[in-house]
Amino acid sequence: MLLYLLGALIPPLGILLYGRIMHAAFNALLWTYAIMTPGVLGLIFWLGAVMHATYVIHDARTRPLRNNDFSL
């Protein structure tokens, strides 16, 4: 639950803590662009970065549960 909050405040760091390096790099570019863009467009990019981080964190938490193909 704490990583979701971290994903909302600093999205690339929340993704990086789960080891998704390429997703974190993409999100860092998106988040940096959102910070440097003023106004409503910057808010839209920031929300996009937060939604991407939330999706990646949720996917990283649930993927081991879904990939249980080799159970005995």
Secondary structure, DSSP 8 states (H G I E B T S, - for coil): -HHHHHHHHSHHHHHHTTT-HHHHHHHHHHHHHHHHS-HHHHHHHHHHHHHHHHHHHHHHHHHHHH--TT--
